[in-house]
């Protein structure tokens, strides 16, 4: 094991032990206590150094059949205690090493997370002590890196759903297939004509990484679909849909990442626990005049967790309704979206 250090852009440092070389990226944290392989393989973590707030990680290995993508997308992983228990597959450490993703353990993650909560998510580096991290950051938006390069078709007997892949989690695909959908997974830069050429019953804007406001072409395409076909959105997909409707987004201080975020459905008063992974949110005051109404709210900071536009058959949530590996409290979103697709446009 090598002595490693995490250096944030404000000059603060943390130390630990690890292997895997150097990495550079935005340093963020997740409060999840389980699902660490799913978190690291979530394309929404592309370009980021992921800190686990839960102190013990690695005790059940990596089940590669249940990952969110075939590979880890986090640029580096930082944790308190690396555990080695009974594995479902390779150990967490072995799996990360296979893809040359640096892993640093023995870090005082409690103080690191508290610092991020105060200072906000910061750029940082992970590297061996005494070696400057010369790793360049990626140019361009990370969505282009994680999105599918060509259409993929997954057959099913039910509704045809075109899913725009901005960094789609496999859990979302599994939920649609479990409900019998025929899924067409399309690249992030698909045009309106390319999307509608599949004759879908609905379009789902998926999750993904990065600042939504920079995705100008994707926003324009989403705007062109408004009123033409029922649309659903998850996480980044909600933000793109809001921007396409004329609203704006802003960066949260340290984001929502983990599987213990409480949300309330304002239509029913029902509260539930959700899985989340996002650093941006919709500015509520910007929704005026867009036709969008707020349906869900975060019970922690009051931010928007769901919107709809009944006139244009749009429904979107900020949390992850597929909750892979959990919780599954919010999966009724899929029924609501597919119901919209069955009914078609409301006007």
C-alpha positions in Angstrom: 0.0 0.0 0.0 1.1 3.5 -0.8 0.7 6.7 1.3 -1.9 8.8 -0.6 -3.3 12.3 -0.1 -6.4 14.0 -1.2 -5.8 17.7 -1.9 -8.8 20.1 -2.4 -8.6 23.3 -4.4 -8.9 25.3 -1.2 -5.5 23.8 -0.1 -6.9 21.5 2.5 -5.5 17.9 2.6 -6.4 14.4 3.9 -4.2 11.4 4.0 -4.8 7.6 3.6 -3.4 4.5 2.1 -4.1 3.1 -1.4 -3.0 2.2 -4.9 -3.9 3.1 -8.4 -2.1 6.3 -9.3 -3.5 9.8 -9.6 -6.9 11.3 -10.4 -8.4 14.7 -10.7 -12.1 15.7 -10.4 -14.9 17.2 -8.4 -14.8 15.8 -4.9 -18.3 14.8 -3.7 -19.7 12.4 -1.1 -22.5 9.8 -0.9 -24.3 8.9 2.3 -25.4 5.5 1.1 -24.6 2.6 3.4 -25.1 -0.1 0.8 -24.9 -0.2 -3.0 -21.3 1.0 -3.3 -20.7 -1.0 -6.6 -23.9 0.6 -8.1 -22.8 4.0 -7.0 -19.3 3.8 -8.5 -20.6 2.3 -11.7 -23.3 5.0 -12.1 -22.3 7.2 -15.1 -23.6 10.3 -13.2 -20.3 10.1 -11.2 -18.2 10.6 -14.3 -15.6 13.2 -13.7 -15.9 13.0 -9.9 -13.9 11.7 -6.9 -16.4 9.8 -4.7 -16.1 9.9 -0.9 -18.3 7.4 1.0 -19.5 8.9 4.3 -20.5 5.4 5.6 -17.3 4.2 7.5 -17.2 0.6 6.3 -17.2 -0.2 2.6 -16.4 -3.4 0.7 -17.8 -6.1 3.0 -19.9 -7.9 0.3 -17.8 -7.6 -2.8 -19.1 -6.7 -6.3 -22.0 -8.5 -8.0 -21.2 -7.6 -11.6 -24.7 -8.7 -12.8 -26.3 -5.8 -10.9 -24.0 -2.9 -11.8 -25.3 0.3 -13.3 -22.8 0.0 -16.2 -20.0 -2.4 -17.0 -17.3 -0.3 -15.5 -16.7 2.2 -12.7 -17.2 5.8 -13.7 -15.9 7.6 -10.6 -12.4 8.8 -11.2 -11.3 7.8 -7.7 -12.9 6.3 -4.5 -12.2 7.6 -1.0 -13.4 5.7 2.2 -12.8 5.2 5.8 -12.4 1.5 6.3 -11.9 -1.1 3.4 -13.6 -4.3 4.5 -13.1 -7.7 3.0 -16.0 -10.1 3.6 -17.7 -12.8 1.6 -17.7 -11.7 -2.0 -20.5 -12.1 -4.6 -17.8 -11.5 -7.2 -14.5 -9.8 -7.1 -13.6 -7.7 -4.1 -14.3 -4.0 -4.3 -10.5 -3.3 -4.3 -9.9 -5.9 -7.1 -12.7 -4.6 -9.3 -11.5 -1.0 -9.1 -7.9 -2.1 -9.7 -9.0 -3.9 -12.9 -10.0 -0.4 -14.3 -7.1 1.5 -12.8 -9.4 3.5 -10.5 -7.5 4.8 -7.5 -8.9 3.7 -4.1 -7.8 5.5 -0.9 -8.8 4.0 2.5 -8.1 4.9 6.1 -9.2 8.5 5.5 -10.9 10.6 8.1 -14.0 10.8 5.9 -16.1 12.3 8.7 -14.0 15.5 8.7 -13.7 15.4 4.9 -17.5 15.2 4.4 -18.1 17.9 7.0 -15.7 20.1 5.1 -17.5 19.6 1.8 -20.8 20.3 3.5 -19.4 23.7 4.6 -17.2 24.6 1.7 -19.3 23.0 -1.0 -18.2 20.4 -3.6 -14.6 21.4 -4.7 -12.2 20.2 -7.4 -9.4 18.1 -6.0 -6.8 15.5 -6.7 -5.8 12.0 -5.4 -2.2 11.0 -5.7 0.7 9.3 -3.9 2.3 11.6 -1.2 5.1 13.6 -2.8 3.9 13.2 -6.3 2.0 16.0 -7.9 -1.2 14.9 -9.7 -0.6 15.9 -13.2 -3.7 14.2 -14.5 -5.6 16.6 -16.8 -9.3 17.0 -16.5 -11.5 15.9 -19.3 -12.5 18.5 -21.9 -16.1 18.8 -23.0 -19.3 17.8 -21.2 -19.1 14.3 -19.5 -22.5 13.3 -21.1 -20.7 12.8 -24.4 -18.3 10.4 -22.7 -20.9 8.2 -21.0 -23.7 8.1 -23.6 -24.3 5.2 -26.0 -22.8 5.8 -29.4 -25.6 4.2 -31.4 -29.2 3.0 -30.9 -29.8 -0.2 -28.9 -33.1 -2.0 -29.0 -34.5 -4.1 -26.1 -37.7 -6.0 -27.2 -40.8 -6.3 -25.1 -44.5 -6.8 -25.7 -45.7 -3.5 -24.2 -45.3 0.2 -24.9 -42.4 1.4 -27.0 -40.3 3.9 -25.0 -37.4 5.9 -26.5 -34.9 6.5 -23.7 -32.4 9.2 -24.2 -29.1 8.1 -22.8 -27.2 10.9 -21.1 -25.5 8.3 -18.8 -28.4 5.9 -18.2 -28.3 3.6 -15.2 -29.0 0.0 -16.0 -31.6 0.0 -13.1 -33.8 2.3 -15.1 -33.6 0.0 -18.1 -34.4 -3.0 -16.0 -37.5 -1.4 -14.5 -38.9 -0.6 -18.0 -38.2 -4.1 -19.2 -39.8 -5.6 -16.1 -42.9 -3.7 -17.0 -42.9 -5.3 -20.5 -41.8 -2.2 -22.4 -39.9 -2.2 -25.7 -37.0 0.1 -25.0 -35.1 2.0 -27.7 -31.9 3.5 -26.0 -30.7 6.4 -28.0 -27.5 8.6 -27.9 -27.6 11.9 -26.1 -27.3 13.9 -29.4 -30.2 12.2 -31.2 -32.4 14.6 -33.2 -36.1 15.0 -32.9 -36.5 13.2 -36.2 -34.3 10.3 -35.2 -36.2 9.9 -31.9 -39.7 10.0 -33.5 -38.6 7.7 -36.3 -38.9 4.8 -33.9 -42.6 5.6 -33.4 -42.4 5.6 -29.7 -45.4 5.8 -27.3 -43.3 8.0 -25.0 -39.8 9.5 -24.5 -37.9 9.2 -21.3 -35.0 11.6 -20.6 -32.6 9.6 -18.5 -30.1 10.5 -15.8 -26.5 11.6 -16.4 -23.6 13.7 -15.2 -22.6 17.4 -15.3 -24.2 20.8 -15.6 -27.5 20.5 -17.4 -27.5 24.2 -18.6 -24.4 23.4 -20.8 -26.4 20.8 -22.9 -27.8 23.4 -25.3 -28.5 20.9 -28.2 -30.1 18.4 -25.9 -32.3 21.1 -24.4 -33.4 22.3 -27.9 -34.3 18.7 -28.9 -36.3 18.3 -25.7 -38.1 21.6 -26.3 -39.0 20.4 -29.8 -40.7 17.3 -28.4 -43.0 19.2 -26.0 -46.5 18.7 -27.0 -45.6 16.1 -29.7 -45.4 13.1 -27.4 -45.6 12.1 -23.7 -42.3 12.8 -21.9 -40.8 11.6 -18.7 -37.6 12.6 -17.0 -35.4 11.2 -14.3 -32.7 13.3 -12.5 -30.7 15.1 -15.3 -33.8 14.4 -17.4 -35.9 16.5 -15.2 -33.4 19.4 -15.3 -33.3 19.2 -19.1 -37.0 19.1 -19.3 -37.3 22.2 -17.0 -34.7 24.1 -19.1 -36.5 23.1 -22.3 -39.7 24.7 -20.8 -38.0 28.0 -20.0 -36.9 27.4 -16.4 -33.4 27.6 -15.0 -31.2 25.4 -12.8 -28.6 26.1 -10.1 -25.8 24.2 -8.4 -26.5 22.8 -5.0 -23.8 23.4 -2.4 -22.9 19.8 -2.0 -25.6 17.9 -3.8 -27.8 14.9 -2.9 -26.0 11.6 -3.2 -27.1 8.5 -1.3 -30.1 6.3 -0.6 -31.7 8.0 2.4 -33.2 11.3 1.1 -36.8 12.0 2.3 -39.3 13.3 -0.3 -42.9 14.3 0.0 -45.5 14.0 -2.8 -47.3 17.3 -2.6 -50.4 15.9 -4.3 -51.0 13.2 -1.7 -49.0 14.3 1.3 -47.2 10.9 1.2 -43.6 10.9 2.4 -41.0 8.4 1.2 -37.3 7.6 1.1 -35.4 7.9 -2.1 -32.1 7.2 -3.8 -30.4 10.3 -5.3 -27.3 11.4 -7.2 -27.3 15.0 -8.5 -25.5 18.2 -7.9 -27.9 20.6 -9.6 -31.6 21.5 -9.1 -34.4 23.5 -10.7 -34.8 27.1 -9.5 -38.4 27.2 -8.3 -39.0 30.8 -9.0 -38.1 30.2 -12.7 -41.0 27.9 -13.2 -43.5 30.8 -13.4 -45.1 30.9 -16.9 -43.6 27.5 -18.0 -46.7 25.4 -17.4 -44.7 23.3 -15.0 -46.0 22.6 -11.5 -44.1 21.2 -8.6 -45.3 17.7 -7.5 -42.5 16.6 -5.1 -40.3 18.4 -2.6 -37.1 17.4 -0.7 -37.9 17.3 3.0 -34.3 18.2 3.9 -33.6 21.4 2.0 -37.0 22.1 0.3 -35.6 21.7 -3.3 -37.7 20.5 -6.2 -38.0 16.7 -6.5 -40.7 16.4 -9.1 -42.6 18.4 -11.7 -45.4 17.8 -14.2 -47.1 19.7 -17.1 -50.5 18.1 -17.6 -51.2 20.1 -20.7 -48.1 18.7 -22.5 -48.1 15.2 -20.9 -44.9 15.7 -19.0 -43.9 14.1 -15.7 -40.4 14.1 -14.2 -38.7 13.4 -10.9 -35.3 14.4 -9.5 -34.8 11.3 -7.4 -34.1 7.8 -8.8 -37.4 5.8 -8.8 -35.6 2.6 -9.7 -33.7 2.8 -6.4 -31.0 0.3 -7.3 -30.4 -1.4 -4.9 -32.9 0.5 -2.9 -35.0 2.0 -1.5 -37.9 1.3 -3.9 -40.5 3.7 -2.4 -40.6 5.9 -5.5 -41.0 3.4 -8.2 -44.6 4.4 -8.8 -43.2 7.0 -11.1 -42.9 4.3 -13.8 -46.6 3.6 -13.5 -47.4 7.3 -13.8 -45.2 7.8 -16.8 -46.4 4.6 -18.6 -50.0 5.6 -17.9 -49.3 8.9 -19.7 -47.9 7.0 -22.6 -51.0 4.8 -22.8 -53.3 7.8 -22.8 -51.3 9.7 -25.3 -51.3 13.5 -25.4 -53.9 15.2 -23.2 -54.8 17.9 -25.7 
